Amino acid sequence: MMFSDDDLSKLLVLAPSLEGKFYKNTCLQIYKDIVLACEVRNQAQRVLKSLVKEARESCAAEGEQADLPEKTSVSVSDKPERVSYKCQ
């Protein structure tokens, strides 16, 4: 869901006063830019996760102590996340 129920109800109340003040194509382009930015971020997180894994394996193979954090805070799922108005 793009908006919470509370946000949606507020928008529906405000909608008549906002008529003609927003350009649909501009808003749609901004939304598409946000979606693209989130997709790029998710892809970068996947790459980072694989690079950290590769670095750990390389250090382990050389018998060195990896100077990397035990756990990364990167959380990436294989499924694309639903985009909300806040990029998380």
N, CA, C and O of each residue as an XYZ file, in Angstrom:
352
protein
N       0.848     -1.165      0.000
C       0.000      0.000      0.000
C       0.898      1.234      0.000
O       1.810      1.342      0.819
N       0.645      2.141     -0.896
C       1.488      3.321     -1.022
C       1.270      4.298      0.133
O       2.229      4.892      0.625
N       0.032      4.471      0.565
C      -0.283      5.379      1.663
C      -0.981      4.612      2.766
O      -1.690      3.636      2.517
N      -0.769      5.069      3.990
C      -1.504      4.476      5.096
C      -2.971      4.895      4.979
O      -3.299      5.844      4.266
N      -3.829      4.195      5.670
C      -5.260      4.528      5.630
C      -5.500      5.957      6.109
O      -6.340      6.675      5.565
N      -4.753      6.358      7.134
C      -4.898      7.715      7.669
C      -4.482      8.764      6.634
O      -5.190      9.748      6.420
N      -3.315      8.542      5.989
C      -2.851      9.472      4.957
C      -3.830      9.531      3.788
O      -4.109     10.606      3.258
N      -4.345      8.383      3.393
C      -5.277      8.335      2.276
C      -6.557      9.098      2.586
O      -7.066      9.823      1.731
N      -7.084      8.945      3.797
C      -8.310      9.657      4.151
C      -8.073     11.171      4.164
O      -8.946     11.938      3.758
N      -6.896     11.603      4.630
C      -6.565     13.031      4.609
C      -6.477     13.551      3.171
O      -6.961     14.640      2.863
N      -5.856     12.762      2.305
C      -5.745     13.175      0.899
C      -7.111     13.279      0.232
O      -7.355     14.194     -0.554
N      -7.994     12.349      0.543
C      -9.332     12.378     -0.040
C     -10.115     13.602      0.425
O     -10.907     14.157     -0.337
N      -9.902     14.021      1.657
C     -10.563     15.223      2.160
C      -9.994     16.467      1.478
O     -10.737     17.390      1.146
N      -8.674     16.490      1.270
C      -8.016     17.643      0.653
C      -8.143     17.681     -0.869
O      -7.927     18.730     -1.477
N      -8.481     16.581     -1.476
C      -8.471     16.467     -2.938
C      -9.209     17.589     -3.659
O      -8.654     18.148     -4.605
N     -10.425     17.948     -3.267
C     -11.120     19.015     -4.000
C     -10.363     20.345     -3.986
O     -10.380     21.068     -4.982
N      -9.704     20.678     -2.882
C      -8.975     21.953     -2.814
C      -7.667     21.907     -3.605
O      -7.100     22.954     -3.918
N      -7.185     20.712     -3.930
C      -5.933     20.568     -4.676
C      -6.153     20.413     -6.169
O      -5.190     20.336     -6.932
N      -7.397     20.368     -6.595
C      -7.732     20.173     -8.008
C      -7.061     21.244     -8.865
O      -7.223     22.439     -8.616
N      -6.319     20.816     -9.859
C      -5.670     21.729    -10.795
C      -4.345     22.301    -10.312
O      -3.707     23.056    -11.045
N      -3.916     21.967     -9.111
C      -2.661     22.510     -8.579
C      -1.468     21.598     -8.826
O      -0.322     22.028     -8.699
N      -1.725     20.357     -9.175
C      -0.654     19.414     -9.458
C      -0.762     18.943    -10.901
O      -1.860     18.764    -11.429
N       0.375     18.747    -11.519
C       0.392     18.235    -12.875
C       0.637     16.732    -12.821
O       1.638     16.271    -12.273
N      -0.283     15.985    -13.391
C      -0.243     14.526    -13.305
C       1.082     13.968    -13.831
O       1.695     13.117    -13.186
N       1.524     14.443    -14.997
C       2.748     13.908    -15.594
C       3.973     14.193    -14.734
O       4.871     13.357    -14.628
N       4.008     15.375    -14.120
C       5.133     15.720    -13.250
C       5.158     14.813    -12.028
O       6.208     14.289    -11.657
N       4.001     14.631    -11.406
C       3.921     13.763    -10.222
C       4.279     12.323    -10.588
O       4.974     11.645     -9.831
N       3.807     11.858    -11.741
C       4.106     10.503    -12.176
C       5.601     10.328    -12.426
O       6.166      9.288    -12.088
N       6.244     11.331    -13.013
C       7.679     11.249    -13.272
C       8.465     11.222    -11.959
O       9.438     10.479    -11.832
N       8.050     12.020    -10.996
C       8.707     12.013     -9.691
C       8.562     10.641     -9.042
O       9.522     10.106     -8.487
N       7.365     10.075     -9.112
C       7.125      8.749     -8.546
C       8.031      7.714     -9.226
O       8.635      6.878     -8.553
N       8.122      7.771    -10.553
C       8.973      6.823    -11.277
C      10.443      6.990    -10.873
O      11.175      6.006    -10.760
N      10.870      8.241    -10.655
C      12.245      8.491    -10.218
C      12.502      7.879     -8.840
O      13.568      7.317     -8.588
N      11.512      7.995     -7.955
C      11.648      7.416     -6.618
C      11.735      5.895     -6.705
O      12.560      5.279     -6.029
N      10.886      5.289     -7.536
C      10.913      3.840     -7.712
C      12.274      3.404     -8.256
O      12.853      2.431     -7.774
N      12.779      4.118     -9.251
C      14.083      3.791     -9.827
C      15.187      3.916     -8.780
O      16.062      3.055     -8.698
N      15.152      4.979     -7.982
C      16.174      5.169     -6.948
C      16.151      4.023     -5.942
O      17.204      3.553     -5.512
N      14.973      3.579     -5.570
C      14.868      2.460     -4.626
C      15.387      1.167     -5.250
O      16.028      0.366     -4.569
N      15.116      0.958     -6.541
C      15.628     -0.231     -7.223
C      17.152     -0.203     -7.302
O      17.807     -1.225     -7.097
N      17.714      0.964     -7.597
C      19.170      1.104     -7.655
C      19.776      0.847     -6.284
O      20.804      0.179     -6.172
N      19.141      1.378     -5.237
C      19.621      1.147     -3.873
C      19.603     -0.339     -3.532
O      20.559     -0.863     -2.960
N      18.513     -1.012     -3.883
C      18.409     -2.441     -3.594
C      19.466     -3.241     -4.338
O      20.045     -4.176     -3.783
N      19.718     -2.882     -5.580
C      20.754     -3.564     -6.360
C      22.132     -3.330     -5.734
O      22.946     -4.249     -5.657
N      22.388     -2.101     -5.291
C      23.670     -1.791     -4.653
C      23.824     -2.588     -3.359
O      24.923     -3.039     -3.037
N      22.737     -2.764     -2.622
C      22.800     -3.565     -1.395
C      23.134     -5.018     -1.712
O      23.907     -5.647     -0.990
N      22.557     -5.557     -2.787
C      22.862     -6.938     -3.167
C      24.331     -7.078     -3.552
O      24.986     -8.049     -3.172
N      24.849     -6.109     -4.304
C      26.259     -6.145     -4.706
C      27.155     -6.039     -3.478
O      28.131     -6.778     -3.353
N      26.827     -5.129     -2.578
C      27.618     -4.964     -1.362
C      27.626     -6.246     -0.542
O      28.669     -6.659     -0.036
N      26.479     -6.865     -0.414
C      26.382     -8.111      0.349
C      27.278     -9.193     -0.261
O      27.967     -9.913      0.462
N      27.266     -9.305     -1.594
C      28.091    -10.329     -2.235
C      29.580    -10.000     -2.117
O      30.403    -10.907     -1.996
N      29.936     -8.716     -2.152
C      31.339     -8.326     -2.009
C      31.853     -8.599     -0.592
O      32.990     -9.034     -0.411
N      31.013     -8.343      0.400
C      31.400     -8.632      1.779
C      31.597    -10.133      1.953
O      32.554    -10.567      2.594
N      30.695    -10.919      1.386
C      30.806    -12.379      1.472
C      32.099    -12.849      0.802
O      32.820    -13.687      1.344
N      32.382    -12.303     -0.378
C      33.595    -12.669     -1.108
C      34.848    -12.282     -0.314
O      35.820    -13.037     -0.286
N      34.828    -11.125      0.322
C      35.984    -10.685      1.113
C      36.196    -11.602      2.315
O      37.331    -11.953      2.635
N      35.111    -11.989      2.979
C      35.226    -12.903      4.119
C      35.805    -14.245      3.680
O      36.685    -14.798      4.341
N      35.302    -14.766      2.556
C      35.791    -16.054      2.055
C      37.260    -15.961      1.667
O      38.027    -16.892      1.912
N      37.651    -14.857      1.071
C      39.041    -14.671      0.667
C      39.959    -14.627      1.883
O      41.026    -15.240      1.893
N      39.532    -13.897      2.902
C      40.343    -13.825      4.136
C      40.413    -15.185      4.818
O      41.465    -15.568      5.329
N      39.310    -15.912      4.830
C      39.295    -17.236      5.453
C      40.214    -18.191      4.701
O      40.894    -19.007      5.323
N      40.245    -18.104      3.378
C      41.101    -18.980      2.575
C      42.570    -18.678      2.814
O      43.404    -19.581      2.753
N      42.895    -17.425      3.086
C      44.278    -17.035      3.334
C      44.651    -17.216      4.803
O      45.798    -16.992      5.188
N      43.696    -17.613      5.606
C      43.950    -17.830      7.019
C      44.076    -16.557      7.816
O      44.604    -16.571      8.928
N      43.606    -15.467      7.275
C      43.680    -14.188      7.972
C      42.369    -13.920      8.696
O      41.310    -14.445      8.351
N      42.489    -13.084      9.706
C      41.291    -12.648     10.414
C      40.652    -11.540      9.586
O      41.294    -10.532      9.287
N      39.414    -11.723      9.226
C      38.721    -10.715      8.435
C      38.419     -9.511      9.313
O      37.826     -9.650     10.382
N      38.824     -8.338      8.866
C      38.554     -7.105      9.598
C      37.227     -6.522      9.098
O      37.147     -5.369      8.676
N      36.200     -7.361      9.163
C      34.869     -6.973      8.708
C      33.887     -7.232      9.836
O      34.093     -8.132     10.651
N      32.834     -6.456      9.885
C      31.840     -6.711     10.935
C      31.244     -8.101     10.790
O      31.091     -8.614      9.682
N      30.909     -8.703     11.924
C      30.346    -10.056     11.909
C      29.039    -10.112     11.129
O      28.808    -11.030     10.342
N      28.201     -9.130     11.358
C      26.922     -9.095     10.659
C      26.807     -7.773      9.929
O      27.187     -6.724     10.450
N      26.290     -7.833      8.740
C      26.023     -6.596      8.027
C      24.573     -6.216      8.262
O      23.712     -7.075      8.454
N      24.322     -4.935      8.244
C      22.952     -4.478      8.471
C      22.179     -4.386      7.162
O      21.088     -3.818      7.112
N      22.750     -4.947      6.113
C      22.087     -4.926      4.814
C      21.034     -6.020      4.788
O      21.339     -7.195      4.995
N      19.817     -5.633      4.537
C      18.757     -6.631      4.415
C      18.177     -6.529      3.011
O      17.591     -5.516      2.630
N      18.352     -7.579      2.271
C      17.915     -7.591      0.888
C      17.093     -8.849      0.653
O      17.486     -9.944      1.053
N      15.974     -8.684      0.016
C      15.166     -9.842     -0.327
C      15.201    -10.035     -1.833
O      15.495     -9.104     -2.583
N      14.904    -11.233     -2.262
C      14.875    -11.502     -3.694
C      13.659    -10.858     -4.344
O      13.674    -10.535     -5.532
N      12.623    -10.680     -3.568
C      11.427    -10.035     -4.101
C      11.581     -8.526     -3.982
O      12.039     -8.035     -2.951
N      11.206     -7.783     -5.019
C      11.279     -6.326     -4.899
C      10.281     -5.857     -3.850
O       9.154     -6.346     -3.771
N      10.719     -4.912     -3.060
C       9.820     -4.426     -2.030
C       8.815     -3.448     -2.620
O       9.088     -2.779     -3.617
N       7.666     -3.378     -1.997
C       6.644     -2.436     -2.440
C       7.124     -1.052     -2.044
O       7.522     -0.823     -0.902
N       7.084     -0.149     -2.980
C       7.587      1.186     -2.745
C       6.519      2.026     -2.066
O       5.370      2.075     -2.504
N       6.921      2.684     -0.989
C       6.015      3.597     -0.321
C       6.514      5.010     -0.586
O       7.522      5.196     -1.269
N       5.836      5.976     -0.065
C       6.266      7.342     -0.293
C       7.515      7.676      0.493
O       8.112      8.729      0.268
N       7.929      6.817      1.405
C       9.189      6.984      2.112
C      10.145      5.914      1.624
O       9.829      4.726      1.684
N      11.293      6.315      1.147
C      12.310      5.354      0.743
C      12.994      4.890      2.004
O      13.630      5.694      2.685
N      12.886      3.622      2.337
C      13.338      3.113      3.630
C      14.816      2.889      3.684
O      15.339      2.461      4.712
